[in-house]
Amino acid sequence: MSVSIDTVYQRVLGILNKEQRGYVTPQEFNLFANQAQGDMFEQYFYDINQFGRIPGNSTEYSDMLNLLNEKINIFETSLQPTRTAQHFNEPVDMYRLGTVVYKNTTTDPFGVVSIEPIEAERIQANDFLYINSSPLTKPKNIRPVFVANSSGIKIYGDLEVTLVSQVLFQYIKKPAKAEWAYQMVFGEALYDASQSVDFQLHPSEETELIIKILEMAGLLVKDLSLYQVFNSEEQEAIQQEKS
């Protein structure tokens, strides 16, 4: 799922030209595009928090919480992490960590080896000493825990986990940087599809992207009325979603 960056750019240019409001260069558009994509992506999580507090809609295709989860699911992924010194490294494209999975390996009396994925519980670093000091709460391979800090992630079972093959991170990744790439031909910027990167947002977000970019374009060309028009449209769309 994605939104064509060329479609969005052409529609932005079309609206600006129709209204004789000016021109947005590819470089300016790329800056606006990534600002808009980032704002919309982060808004998903605020909206989920808000809609999670109110009763859902029984209609399958109009429940806002389900629709938001569908948009976020595009960014769900998993990765076997790398390890540096004493910590497992967070993925470079990670926005929010979901689950740390520990692959517990056991061997039964007949010598059969099995692997059971177990979710590790997140604890604070200052709680580890207390948890580790009691036989009842001490981390086990069947009850692993992990501590996250600026250096990375430490995982504990019967012992501190050190093998990357025993660990899997499930997380929400950041959207890839969108880019309208081009080649200059006779002084004109022509779209280069092979080098361009589309928006990674849900296809339903195309109109919202255009509105947000036009808002920023209105400020760029110092046309306050253009900004106000599309800001008003954006606020109206938000109110419709939340009503």
N, C-alpha and C positions, 0 to 999 in steps of 0.2 A: 504494500500500500504506500502511496506517495502522492504528492501534488506536483505537477509539472511546473518547474521554475520558469520555463519559457512562456507557458500559458499565462502565468501570473504577471510576468514582466510586460508581455504584449498588452494585456488588459489594463495594466497601470498606465502604460504609455498611451493607449487608446483613449482612456478617460481624460488624461491630462491634455492631450492634443485636442480632443473634442471641446473641452472647456477653455482651450487656449491658456492653460495655466503654467506652461513651461515644459521643461524636459528633465528627466532623471537619467544620469549617465549609468552605464553598467556598474561602475565602481560604487556609486551612491546607492544604486538598487541593491547590490549585494550586502552592503552594510545594513540597509533597512530590512532586507529579507531575513537576515540572521537575528536582528533585534526582535522582529515580529515573531519569528519561529520560537525563539527563546522565551519570550514573554508568554506566548500561548501554551508552551510546554509546561512552564512552571505553574501557570494558572490551573492546570488540570488537578494538581495536588491540593490546592486551596479549595477548589470546587468539590472535590471528593470529600474533604473534611466537612464542608458545609452541607452537601446533600446527604451525607451519611447520618446527619442528625435528624432528618425529617423522614416521615413514612415514604416508602417507595411507591411507584406507580405499578399497578397490576398489569398494565398493557405492556406486552413484551418489547415492543419496538419504540416505546416512548419513555421508559424509565431512565431518568438522567444519570443515576449512579451506574447503571449498566452501560449506558452510552459512553460515559467517561472511562470506565474500565476497558471498554473496547478500544478507545483511543490510546490508552496507556499500554495495553497489551502489545502494541506494535514494538515497544521498546524493551519488552521483557526478554532477557537472554541469560545464558549461563556460561561459565568459563572455569576451567581448572587453573588456579592462580599460579604465579611464579613465587619464588621465595628468595629473600635477600636477608642474610644474617639470621636474626631471630624472628623475623616476621614474614607472613604471607603478604604479598603486595596487592593493593586494591587495583582493579582494572583501570586503565587510563581513561576509558570512556564511561566510567561508572558515574551515575547521577545519584542513585540511592540504592543502598544495599538491602536486599530482601532477605534471603536465607543463606546461612552457611551450613553446608551439608558435610558431615563426616561419614566416610565410608568405613563402617566397622567390619573388620574381617574376622570370621570365626571358623573354627575347625571342629566338626563333631567327632564323636568317638570312633567313627569309621574312616576318618581322614578326609571327609568331604569338606572342602572349603566353600564358604558362602560369604557374600558381601551384602550387608544391610545398611542402606543409606539412612542416617539419623540426623535430624535437625539439631544443630548446636544452639544452646541458649546464650543470648548475649548478656553479659554482666559488666558492671563498672570495674575499673582497675582497682579501686580501693575496696571493693567487696571480695576480691579474689582471695586475699589472705584469710578472711573469715570462713569463706566457703571451703577452702582447701584444708583448713585446720581441723575440720570435723569429719569423722568417718561416714557420717550420715549424708553430708552434703558434698563431700569431696568428688570432683569430676571423675567420671568413669567413661570407658569406651561406649557404654550403652547410655550414658547421660553426659555428653560432652558440653563444654561451655567455650565461649570465646570472648576476648577482650580486644577492642578496637581503639587505636589512638593514631596520632599523626604519623607514626612510623609504619603502621600497617596493622595486621591482625594476628593475634596469637590464639591458638586453639589448644584446649587441654582435654585429654581423656584420662586413661590410667596414668599416662605420662604426657608431656607436651608433644603435640603432633608436629612432626617435621617433614613427612613425606608429602609432596604435592599430589601424588596419585591418590591420596586418601581424602582430598578436599575438593569441594566444588562450591563456587559462588553463584548464587542466583540473584540477579540484580536488574535495576532499570538503567539502561544506558542513555547517554545524552544524544540528542539528535545530531546527525552529521552536519557539518558546516555546509549550508546551501551555497551554490555558486552558479551564476549565469556566466558561462565562459564564452569567449568570442575570439574571432580572428579579424584583424583589420584588413579590409579589402577596398582599395580606392578611397581610403579615408572614412570608411563606414564600418561600424562594428556588426559583424555577422555571427549569428548564433552558432556555437560549436557544441553540438550535442554530445560528442565523444568525451569532452572534458568537463561538461557541466554536471552538477549534483543537484537533484531535485529535493524539494522539501520532504522530510520524512514523516510529516504529519498525516493524519487521516484525511482521505479525499474530501470529506465533508467540510474541511477547514479552508478550502480554497477561497471562498468569499471573504471570510474573516481575515485571511492573509492580505488580500487585496485592499480591504478597508484600512487595516493597520498601516500598510505601506503608504497608502495615499495620505493618511494622517501625517506621517513623517515627511512626505513629499510636500505637503502644504506648508509645513514649517520651513523646509528648505527653500522653497521659492517665495517665502515670506508672504504667503497668501493665507491670512487668518481665516477667511471665510471657507476656504477649502478644508482646512483642518477642522473647523467647527462642524461642517456638514458631515464629514465622515466619522468624527468623534461622536456625533449625535446618533448616527446609524449604528455604530458599535455599541453604544450604551442601550439603545433600543433592543438590539439583538440579545444583549446580556439579560435585560429585564424579561424578555420573552422566555428565555431559558429557565429563569429562576422563578417565574410566576406559576 
